[in-house]
Amino acid sequence: MLLWGGVRTRIAGTRKGDELYLLPVEGDPLPPVGTAVRGALDDERRTRLMRTHSGLHVLTGVVFRDFGALVTGGNMEPLTARMDFDLAEVPPDFKDRIAESVNAEIAADRPIEVKTLPREEAFAIPDIIRTATNLLPPDIEEVRIVDIVGLDTQADGGTHVASTSMVGRVEVVKMENKGRGFRRLRIRIV
């Protein structure tokens, strides 16, 4: 949000053009041109997104470890998300097994560490890219690494909580077959 003259303008998103444009929530007041503003984060929303993002990494780590499946897509909102996997076959109890394994990893209270490595050193780490397509632009010289110690190490630019126990509990709400071996898992953080 932007804070100015005792007024608050919520920011709904951004748009890129020649510059980065902030998009206010419809109906919120706009500061007059030239007004000094201060930016602030919605800490509750950010924390929920951090918990969700870290929960998705635990999910990805478990599915990769137990089934060798790569991520083909995903999306998240605060405390709810979906993750798509390239997974041709799943056992009948897949959804329950995944939920149990993910929550066991969360309960293990694994530290989540972040570091930056030179590209060559980062790509020497086995399976550093857990997506079916490498989304890391070739001109990136330093790679940010997120390591859920003992479970999942990935190139990643997002924000995370400090340990898995901070995620909370993950409910696997639904599993969908998206065709040709692609499975979608919908989760909720509680």
C-alpha positions in Angstrom: 0.0 0.0 0.0 1.0 3.6 -0.4 0.7 5.9 2.6 0.4 9.7 2.1 -1.1 12.6 4.0 -2.9 10.3 6.5 -4.4 8.4 3.5 -3.9 4.8 2.5 -4.0 3.5 -1.1 -4.1 -0.2 -1.5 -2.1 -1.7 -4.4 -3.8 -4.5 -6.3 -1.0 -5.3 -8.7 1.6 -4.0 -11.1 1.9 -3.5 -14.9 5.1 -3.4 -16.8 5.6 -0.9 -19.6 8.5 1.5 -20.1 8.4 1.6 -16.3 6.7 -0.4 -13.5 3.2 0.9 -12.8 1.4 0.3 -9.5 -2.3 -0.5 -9.9 -4.5 0.8 -7.1 -7.5 -1.1 -5.8 -10.5 0.3 -7.6 -12.1 3.1 -5.7 -9.0 3.8 -3.5 -7.9 7.5 -3.6 -4.8 8.4 -5.7 -2.2 10.8 -4.3 -1.9 14.0 -6.3 1.1 14.1 -8.7 4.3 15.1 -6.8 3.0 13.9 -3.4 5.6 12.2 -1.2 4.4 8.7 -0.5 5.7 5.8 1.7 5.3 2.2 0.7 4.2 -0.5 3.3 3.6 -4.2 3.0 0.5 -6.0 4.3 2.4 -8.2 6.7 -0.5 -10.6 7.3 -0.9 -11.3 3.6 2.8 -11.6 3.0 3.2 -14.1 5.9 0.3 -16.1 4.4 2.0 -16.1 1.0 5.3 -17.1 2.6 3.7 -20.0 4.4 2.0 -21.1 1.2 5.1 -20.8 -0.9 7.2 -22.8 1.6 4.4 -25.4 1.7 4.5 -25.8 -2.0 8.2 -26.4 -1.8 7.7 -29.1 0.8 5.0 -30.6 -1.6 7.4 -30.4 -4.5 10.2 -32.0 -2.5 8.0 -34.9 -1.4 6.5 -35.6 -4.8 10.0 -35.4 -6.4 11.6 -37.6 -3.7 8.8 -40.2 -3.7 7.7 -40.2 -7.3 10.4 -38.5 -9.3 7.9 -36.1 -10.8 8.7 -32.6 -12.0 6.5 -29.5 -11.7 4.7 -28.4 -14.9 2.8 -25.5 -13.5 1.3 -23.9 -10.4 -0.4 -20.9 -8.8 -0.8 -19.6 -5.3 -2.9 -17.2 -3.3 -2.6 -16.7 0.5 -3.1 -20.1 2.1 -4.4 -21.9 -1.0 -2.5 -23.1 -4.1 -2.3 -25.6 -6.9 0.7 -27.5 -8.2 0.8 -29.5 -11.4 3.1 -32.5 -11.8 4.2 -34.7 -14.7 3.1 -37.9 -13.1 1.8 -40.7 -15.4 0.6 -43.1 -12.7 -0.5 -42.7 -9.1 -1.5 -45.2 -6.6 -5.1 -45.2 -5.3 -4.1 -43.7 -2.0 -1.8 -41.0 -3.6 -3.6 -38.0 -2.2 -3.6 -39.3 1.4 0.0 -40.5 1.2 1.2 -37.1 -0.1 -0.7 -35.3 2.7 0.8 -37.5 5.3 4.3 -37.2 3.9 4.1 -33.4 3.5 2.8 -32.9 7.0 5.6 -35.2 8.4 8.2 -33.0 6.7 6.5 -29.9 8.1 6.5 -31.4 11.6 10.2 -32.2 11.2 10.8 -28.5 11.6 13.4 -28.4 8.8 15.3 -25.1 8.5 14.7 -23.2 5.3 18.0 -21.6 4.1 18.5 -19.1 1.3 21.8 -18.3 -0.4 23.0 -16.9 -3.7 25.5 -18.8 -5.9 27.3 -18.2 -9.1 25.2 -19.7 -12.0 27.8 -22.4 -12.7 28.0 -23.5 -9.1 24.3 -23.5 -8.7 23.8 -25.7 -11.8 26.3 -28.2 -10.4 23.7 -29.0 -7.7 21.7 -32.1 -8.9 18.1 -31.5 -9.7 18.3 -27.7 -8.9 15.6 -27.1 -11.4 12.4 -29.0 -10.4 10.2 -27.7 -13.2 9.8 -29.6 -16.4 11.0 -26.5 -18.3 14.0 -24.5 -17.0 12.5 -21.0 -16.4 15.8 -19.4 -15.4 16.8 -16.8 -18.0 20.3 -17.6 -19.5 21.6 -14.1 -18.6 21.2 -14.6 -14.9 24.7 -14.8 -13.4 23.8 -15.4 -9.8 21.2 -17.9 -8.8 19.1 -17.6 -5.6 18.9 -21.1 -3.9 16.2 -22.1 -1.4 17.1 -25.1 0.6 14.7 -27.0 2.8 17.5 -28.8 4.6 17.4 -32.5 3.9 14.4 -32.4 1.6 14.4 -29.9 -1.3 16.9 -27.6 -2.9 15.8 -25.4 -5.7 16.5 -22.2 -7.7 13.8 -19.9 -6.5 13.2 -16.2 -6.1 10.2 -16.2 -3.7 9.9 -15.4 0.0 9.8 -18.2 2.5 9.3 -18.8 6.2 12.4 -19.8 8.3 11.4 -23.4 9.0 8.9 -25.9 7.8 7.0 -25.9 11.1 6.0 -22.3 10.4 4.0 -23.5 7.3 1.2 -25.0 9.5 -0.7 -28.0 8.3 -1.2 -28.8 4.6 -4.5 -30.3 3.4 -4.5 -31.9 0.0 -8.0 -30.7 -1.0 -8.2 -32.3 -4.4 -6.3 -34.2 -7.1 -7.2 -33.7 -10.7 -6.2 -35.6 -13.8 -5.2 -32.9 -16.4 -4.6 -35.4 -19.2 -1.5 -37.2 -20.6 -0.1 -38.0 -17.2 -0.4 -34.5 -15.7 -1.8 -34.4 -12.2 -2.9 -31.3 -10.3 -2.9 -31.1 -6.6 -4.9 -28.4 -4.8 -3.8 -27.6 -1.3 -4.9 -25.4 1.6 -2.7 -24.3 4.5 -4.4 -24.4 7.9 
